[in-house]
Amino acid sequence: MDGSGDDRPDAWEPFGRPLFGGPESRALSRVGVVDIGSNSVRMVVFDGAARSPAYFFNEKVMCALGEGLGQTGRLSPEGRRRALSALKRFAMLGETMGTGPLTVVATAAMRDAEDGPDFRRQIERETGLRPWVIDGAEEARLSAQGVLLGWPGAEGLVCDIGGSSMELAELSGGRVGMRRTSPLGPLKLKDIKGGKKGLTQFIADEIETLAHGMDLSRGRLFLVGGSWRAIARLDMERRGYPLTVLHEYRMTRKSLAATLDWIETVGIDALRTRTGTSIDRISLVPIASLVLRRLVARLKPREIAVSGYGIREGLLYEQMPAELRARDPLVEACRFVEANAARFPGFGKRLYNFVLPLFGAAGPEKRRLIKAACHLHDTAWRAHPDYRHEVCFDTATQANLGGLEHWERVFLGVSLLHRYKNSRAGSRFEPLFALLDPVQMQQAEVLGKAMRFGAMFSSDAPDTLAELRHFPKKKRLELVLDARAEPLFGEVAEARFASLAKALGVETGVRVRRS
């Protein structure tokens, strides 16, 4: 994914150096974005120093600005009041956080309402913010770019649902293609007449128009928006899924259909209690479910993926230079963490070169996980020694890291667990281990124990002091020590080397290289 097929020390990455220390990336630090939606108003401040930015600040107010828009043609008076109050707060917060001018976008409610221009002028007058009211095609483009932030090279269709509209955008070759918009937001659909029959027919007609000619040959449907995330969280609840990270959560058509049937039979109060979803959000789920059922029936995606990134992340992506966009978000984020939290920044690169002989047959997708783990291997050193393995596992599985499938999160977690702990038996994380097959689990354990052993040479670079040679057919692992490293191969190092060999199921040999 990072485009590097060469793992020589002098070709660690195709660009030769991390970008987060350069001016191109530093210019993105503390980027503030405000999204004035039909249902919510949200401010996000990104720490944009790495390709996979952290959320320095994230606050949302459910204003329901578009409530009743379909009937009155105007913004909700109460929604206007609440939105303006939130925007005044956000403007002041932006000043205190040093974000520079906030980028403010407004979507369907403000572009469709007859008093939208008046409200925009009021916002400018009373807050100093300058909202950019975008049309549906631009909303679709920015949402699709948000998906690209987390999935470089993503292929398929992006479907972004807001309170008053729903957009589709094609993604192919890492670029946004055809885009379309529709009035299929749950707030607007509340005003459709004719009961459930009339609503269902309206949804069917709109989706047919929206999806006509759109290409889903790549097979994946990316879902963006709070209503979709609420439904995905309910799918997790129904399935008893062990990892509750919504970004990169995958659903099949069959699983989703079962969940949508389940939602119809369970009351709103019960759904809210089981998932902790706000009443404002859960109240829109039944209508959103009707839309999603019809959309999936029409498009027939091979796979459905939930994106935690959308229009706000798309605005950040818009500001990234092309060189930064081309980077792997996972590797760049882990490099950034290492640079700021490890005892020996840069050691992860040398550790990667040291452990790589154990994974000679690994392809690019597996190698990027190995790189990520090596960058993170020493970033929990401040935690109590008894809990470092837990801190590492939680970081890998729960952190805001882009470009990671759920099984990959658990793979990283298990490898980092074994970096600090020899055994995983009895771990509180055992339910999550089910996301790995036996081969993946064994490889994660080997990687963790290899990092645990390699860390014994942290006084210098392990790839210059020692060399691992793995002979899978002979079931043999050899350690070649530089003469300078002999004192480092003490009792503890010997025990860790033996544990690594046991995980590999091989015999060992050690020799010293004399000059």
C-alpha positions in Angstrom: 0.0 0.0 0.0 2.9 2.3 0.7 4.3 1.7 -2.8 7.6 0.4 -1.6 8.9 -2.9 -2.9 12.4 -2.5 -1.7 13.3 -3.1 1.9 17.0 -2.1 1.9 17.9 0.2 4.8 18.6 3.0 2.4 15.2 2.6 0.7 12.9 2.4 3.7 10.2 4.3 1.9 9.8 5.5 -1.7 10.3 9.1 -0.5 13.3 8.3 1.6 12.1 10.2 4.7 9.0 10.8 6.8 7.0 13.8 5.6 5.5 14.8 8.9 8.5 16.8 9.9 8.5 18.8 6.7 6.9 22.2 6.0 4.2 20.6 3.8 2.9 18.6 6.7 3.5 21.2 9.5 1.3 23.6 7.6 -1.6 21.2 8.3 -1.2 21.2 12.0 -4.2 22.4 14.0 -6.5 22.5 11.0 -10.1 23.4 12.1 -13.2 22.4 10.2 -16.8 23.1 11.0 -19.6 21.2 9.2 -23.1 22.8 9.4 -25.3 19.8 8.5 -29.1 19.4 8.5 -29.0 17.4 11.7 -25.8 18.4 13.5 -23.2 21.1 13.7 -19.7 19.8 14.4 -16.3 21.2 14.9 -13.2 19.1 14.4 -9.6 20.2 14.9 -7.0 17.9 13.3 -3.5 17.5 14.4 -2.4 17.1 10.7 1.3 16.4 11.3 0.9 12.9 9.9 -0.9 11.3 7.0 -3.5 9.8 9.4 -4.3 12.8 11.5 -5.4 12.7 15.1 -8.5 14.4 16.3 -7.2 17.1 18.6 -10.8 18.3 19.3 -14.2 17.0 18.2 -17.5 18.4 19.3 -21.0 17.9 17.9 -24.3 19.6 18.7 -27.5 18.0 17.4 -29.4 21.1 16.2 -31.8 19.6 13.7 -31.5 22.6 11.5 -33.4 20.9 8.7 -36.3 19.7 10.8 -39.6 20.5 9.0 -37.8 21.9 6.0 -39.8 19.8 3.6 -43.1 21.3 4.9 -42.1 25.0 5.5 -39.2 25.5 3.1 -37.4 27.2 5.9 -34.8 26.3 8.6 -36.1 25.3 12.0 -36.2 28.4 14.2 -35.0 26.4 17.2 -32.4 24.7 15.0 -31.1 28.2 14.0 -30.9 29.3 17.6 -29.0 26.2 18.6 -26.7 26.2 15.6 -25.8 29.9 16.1 -25.0 29.3 19.7 -22.7 26.3 18.8 -21.0 28.3 16.1 -20.2 31.2 18.5 -18.6 28.7 20.8 -16.6 27.1 18.0 -15.4 30.5 16.7 -14.0 31.3 20.1 -12.5 27.8 20.6 -10.7 28.1 17.2 -9.1 31.3 18.4 -7.9 29.8 21.6 -6.6 26.6 19.9 -4.6 28.6 17.3 -6.3 26.9 14.3 -6.2 30.0 12.1 -9.4 30.7 10.1 -11.8 27.8 10.5 -13.0 26.2 7.3 -16.8 26.2 7.5 -19.0 24.2 5.1 -22.8 24.1 5.1 -24.8 21.4 3.3 -28.3 20.5 2.3 -30.4 22.4 4.8 -28.8 25.8 4.2 -28.6 25.3 0.5 -32.3 24.3 0.2 -33.9 26.6 2.7 -35.3 29.9 1.5 -33.8 31.6 4.6 -30.5 29.9 4.1 -28.8 33.0 2.7 -30.2 35.1 5.6 -28.8 32.6 8.1 -25.4 32.6 6.4 -25.2 36.4 6.7 -26.2 36.2 10.3 -23.5 33.7 11.0 -20.9 35.9 9.4 -22.1 39.0 11.2 -22.3 37.4 14.7 -19.4 35.0 14.7 -17.0 36.1 12.0 -17.1 32.7 10.4 -17.7 32.5 6.6 -19.8 29.5 5.7 -19.2 27.9 2.3 -22.6 26.6 1.2 -21.8 23.7 -1.1 -24.1 21.9 -3.6 -24.8 18.2 -3.6 -22.1 17.3 -6.1 -19.4 19.0 -4.1 -20.7 17.4 -0.9 -20.4 14.0 -2.6 -16.9 14.8 -3.7 -15.6 15.9 -0.3 -17.2 12.9 1.4 -15.5 10.6 -1.1 -12.2 12.3 -0.5 -12.7 11.6 3.2 -12.9 7.9 2.3 -9.7 8.3 0.4 -8.0 9.7 3.5 -8.5 6.3 5.2 -8.5 4.1 2.1 -5.9 5.3 -0.5 -6.8 3.7 -3.8 -10.3 2.8 -2.7 -12.6 1.4 -5.4 -16.4 1.3 -5.3 -19.3 3.7 -4.4 -19.4 6.1 -1.5 -22.9 6.8 0.0 -23.1 9.7 2.3 -26.4 10.3 4.2 -27.1 13.5 6.1 -30.3 14.9 7.6 -31.7 16.4 4.4 -29.9 14.7 1.6 -28.0 11.6 0.4 -25.2 11.5 -2.1 -23.5 8.8 -4.2 -20.0 9.1 -5.6 -17.8 6.7 -7.6 -14.3 5.9 -6.6 -11.9 4.4 -9.1 -8.1 4.4 -9.1 -8.0 6.6 -6.0 -10.0 9.4 -7.7 -13.6 10.6 -7.4 -15.7 10.1 -10.5 -19.5 10.6 -11.1 -21.4 12.2 -8.2 -25.2 12.5 -7.6 -27.4 13.9 -4.9 -30.9 13.2 -3.7 -33.4 14.3 -1.0 -33.2 11.0 0.9 -32.1 12.4 4.2 -34.2 11.1 7.2 -35.2 14.6 8.3 -36.6 15.4 4.9 -38.3 12.0 4.5 -40.3 12.6 7.7 -42.4 15.0 5.7 -43.3 12.6 2.9 -47.1 12.0 2.7 -48.9 8.7 2.1 -47.8 6.8 5.2 -45.2 4.0 5.0 -46.4 2.9 1.5 -46.0 6.4 0.1 -42.6 6.8 1.8 -41.4 3.4 0.5 -42.4 4.3 -3.0 -40.8 7.7 -2.8 -37.5 6.1 -1.6 -37.6 3.5 -4.4 -38.1 6.1 -7.1 -35.4 8.3 -5.8 -32.9 5.5 -5.5 -33.6 4.3 -9.0 -32.8 7.8 -10.3 -29.8 8.2 -8.0 -28.2 4.9 -8.9 -29.0 4.7 -12.6 -25.7 4.3 -14.5 -23.5 4.3 -11.4 -20.8 1.6 -11.6 -20.5 -0.8 -8.7 -18.4 -3.3 -10.6 -15.7 -3.0 -8.0 -18.2 -4.4 -5.5 -17.7 -2.3 -2.4 -20.2 0.2 -0.9 -18.7 2.7 1.5 -21.2 4.1 4.0 -20.6 7.6 5.4 -22.8 9.5 7.9 -24.2 9.2 11.4 -27.4 7.3 10.5 -25.3 4.6 8.7 -22.9 4.4 11.6 -25.9 4.0 14.0 -27.2 1.1 11.9 -23.7 -0.5 11.8 -23.5 -0.3 15.6 -26.8 -2.1 15.8 -25.4 -4.8 13.5 -22.5 -5.2 15.8 -24.9 -5.5 18.8 -27.1 -8.1 17.1 -24.1 -10.2 16.0 -22.2 -9.9 19.3 -19.2 -8.6 17.4 -16.3 -8.1 19.8 -14.6 -5.0 18.3 -16.8 -1.9 18.5 -14.6 0.3 16.2 -17.0 1.5 13.4 -14.4 2.6 10.9 -13.6 -0.2 8.5 -16.4 -2.4 9.9 -17.6 -4.8 7.2 -21.1 -6.1 6.6 -22.5 -8.6 4.1 -25.9 -8.1 2.5 -27.3 -11.1 4.4 -26.1 -9.8 7.7 -27.4 -6.3 7.1 -30.8 -7.6 6.0 -31.1 -9.6 9.2 -30.2 -6.5 11.2 -32.7 -4.3 9.4 -35.4 -6.9 10.1 -34.3 -6.9 13.7 -34.6 -3.1 13.9 -38.2 -3.3 12.7 -39.1 -5.6 15.6 -37.3 -3.9 18.4 -38.5 -0.6 19.9 -36.5 2.7 19.7 -36.0 2.8 23.5 -34.6 -0.8 23.5 -32.2 0.0 20.6 -31.0 3.1 22.4 -30.4 1.3 25.7 -28.4 -1.5 24.0 -26.1 0.8 22.1 -26.0 4.1 24.0 -27.0 6.0 20.8 -28.4 9.5 21.4 -32.2 9.9 21.1 -31.7 12.4 18.3 -29.8 9.9 16.3 -31.7 6.7 17.1 -35.0 8.4 16.1 -33.8 8.6 12.5 -32.8 5.0 12.3 -36.1 3.5 11.2 -36.4 5.8 8.2 -32.7 5.4 7.4 -33.2 1.7 7.5 -35.8 1.9 4.8 -33.4 3.8 2.6 -30.5 1.4 3.2 -32.6 -1.6 2.5 -33.7 -0.3 -0.8 -30.2 1.0 -1.7 -28.5 -2.3 -1.1 -31.2 -4.2 -3.0 -30.7 -1.9 -6.0 -26.9 -1.8 -6.0 -26.2 -5.4 -4.8 -22.7 -4.7 -3.4 -20.3 -7.5 -2.8 -19.3 -5.9 0.5 -20.4 -3.0 2.7 -17.8 -1.0 4.6 -18.4 1.7 7.2 -16.3 4.8 7.0 -15.6 6.9 10.1 -14.3 9.6 7.7 -16.4 11.9 5.6 -16.8 15.5 4.6 -14.6 17.0 7.4 -11.8 14.6 6.6 -12.3 15.3 2.9 -11.7 19.0 3.6 -8.4 18.0 5.3 -7.5 15.8 2.4 -8.2 18.7 0.0 -5.4 20.7 1.7 -2.8 17.9 1.6 0.0 18.1 -1.0 0.0 15.2 -3.5 3.1 13.8 -2.0 1.5 13.5 1.4 -1.7 12.0 -0.1 0.4 9.2 -1.7 1.6 8.0 1.7 0.3 5.0 3.6 -1.9 6.5 6.4 -1.1 3.6 8.8 2.7 3.6 8.4 2.9 7.4 8.6 0.7 7.5 11.7 2.9 4.9 13.4 6.1 6.7 12.5 4.6 9.9 14.0 3.8 8.1 17.2 7.3 6.6 17.4 8.9 10.0 16.8 7.0 11.5 19.7 6.6 8.7 22.2 9.5 6.1 21.8 12.6 6.1 23.8 14.7 5.6 20.7 13.0 7.3 17.8 14.1 5.6 14.5 14.8 2.3 16.1 11.7 0.8 14.6 13.2 1.0 11.1 16.3 -1.0 12.2 14.1 -3.5 14.1 12.0 -4.0 10.9 15.2 -4.9 9.0 16.1 -7.3 11.8 12.8 -9.2 11.9 12.1 -9.3 8.2 14.0 -12.5 7.4 11.3 -14.3 9.4 8.7 -13.1 6.9 10.5 -13.6 3.6 7.3 -14.7 1.8 5.2 -11.8 3.1 3.6 -9.5 0.5 3.3 -5.7 0.7 0.1 -5.8 2.8 1.7 -8.0 5.5 5.0 -6.0 5.4 3.2 -2.8 6.1 1.7 -4.4 9.2 5.2 -5.5 10.3 6.5 -1.9 9.7 3.6 -0.5 11.7 4.3 -2.9 14.6 8.0 -2.1 14.7 7.3 1.6 14.8 4.9 1.1 17.8 6.9 -1.5 19.6 8.4 0.9 22.2 5.8 3.6 22.5 4.2 2.3 25.7 7.3 2.3 27.8 5.9 4.9 30.2 3.2 2.5 31.3 3.6 0.2 34.3 5.6 -2.9 33.1 2.7 -5.2 34.2 0.3 -3.4 31.9 2.4 -2.4 28.8 1.0 -5.3 26.8 -2.5 -4.2 27.5 -1.8 -0.6 26.7 -0.3 -1.7 23.4 -3.2 -3.9 22.5 -5.7 -1.2 23.3 -3.8 1.3 21.2 -3.6 -0.9 18.2 -7.3 -1.9 18.3 -8.9 1.3 19.5 -6.8 4.2 18.1 -7.8 6.4 15.2 -5.6 4.7 12.6 -6.6 4.8 8.9 -6.0 2.0 6.4 -6.6 -0.9 8.8 -9.1 -3.7 8.5 -10.4 -5.0 11.8 -8.4 -8.2 11.6 -5.3 -6.1 11.0 -6.0 -4.1 14.1 -6.1 -7.3 16.1 -3.0 -8.6 14.3 -1.1 -5.5 15.4 -2.5 -5.8 18.9 -1.4 -9.4 19.3 2.0 -8.7 18.0 2.5 -5.8 20.4 1.1 -7.8 23.3 3.8 -10.4 22.6 6.4 -7.7 22.4 5.9 -7.3 26.2 4.4 -10.6 27.3 5.3 -14.1 26.5 1.9 -15.7 26.8 -1.6 -14.4 25.9 -3.4 -17.1 27.9 -6.2 -15.8 30.0 -6.1 -12.4 28.4 -9.2 -10.1 28.7 -8.7 -9.6 24.9 -9.5 -13.3 24.0 -12.9 -12.5 22.4 -11.1 -10.3 19.9 -8.6 -13.1 19.0 -11.5 -14.8 17.1 -11.0 -12.2 14.3 -7.7 -13.9 13.4 -7.3 -17.3 11.8 -4.7 -19.7 13.2 -2.0 -18.7 10.6 -2.5 -15.0 11.3 -2.4 -15.6 15.1 0.9 -17.6 14.8 2.4 -14.9 12.6 1.4 -12.1 15.0 3.0 -14.1 17.9 6.2 -14.6 15.9 6.4 -10.9 15.1 5.9 -9.9 18.7 8.5 -12.3 20.0 10.9 -11.3 17.3 10.5 -7.7 18.4 10.8 -8.7 22.0 14.1 -10.4 21.2 15.3 -7.6 18.9 14.8 -5.0 21.7 17.6 -6.7 23.6 20.0 -5.0 21.2 18.5 -1.5 21.7 21.9 -0.1 22.7 22.6 0.1 19.0 20.9 -1.1 15.8 19.9 -4.7 16.0 20.3 -5.2 12.2 24.1 -4.4 12.5 24.7 -6.3 15.8 22.9 -9.4 14.9 21.2 -11.2 12.0 18.4 -13.7 11.9 18.5 -16.5 9.3 15.4 -18.5 8.9 15.3 -21.8 7.0 11.7 -22.9 7.0 12.2 -26.2 5.1 15.0 -27.2 7.5 12.9 -25.9 10.4 15.9 -24.0 11.7 16.6 -20.5 13.0 20.1 -19.2 13.2 21.4 -16.2 15.0 24.6 -14.6 13.7 26.1 -12.3 16.3 28.6 -9.6 15.6 31.5 -10.0 18.0 30.6 -6.7 19.6 27.2 -8.1 20.5 28.3 -11.2 22.4 27.9 -9.5 25.8 24.3 -8.5 24.9 23.3 -12.1 24.3 22.9 -12.9 28.0 20.5 -15.1 29.9 17.3 -13.1 29.2 18.2 -12.7 25.5 18.8 -16.5 25.3 15.3 -17.1 26.8 13.6 -14.7 24.4 15.4 -16.3 21.4 14.2 -19.7 22.6 10.7 -18.4 22.9 10.8 -17.1 19.4 12.1 -20.4 18.1 9.3 -22.2 19.9 6.7 -20.0 18.3 8.2 -20.8 14.9 8.5 -24.5 15.7 12.2 -24.6 14.8 15.5 -25.6 16.2 18.1 -23.0 16.8 21.8 -22.3 16.2 24.0 -19.4 17.3 27.4 -18.3 15.9 29.6 -15.3 16.3 30.9 -13.4 13.3 34.6 -12.5 13.8 36.2 -9.8 11.7 
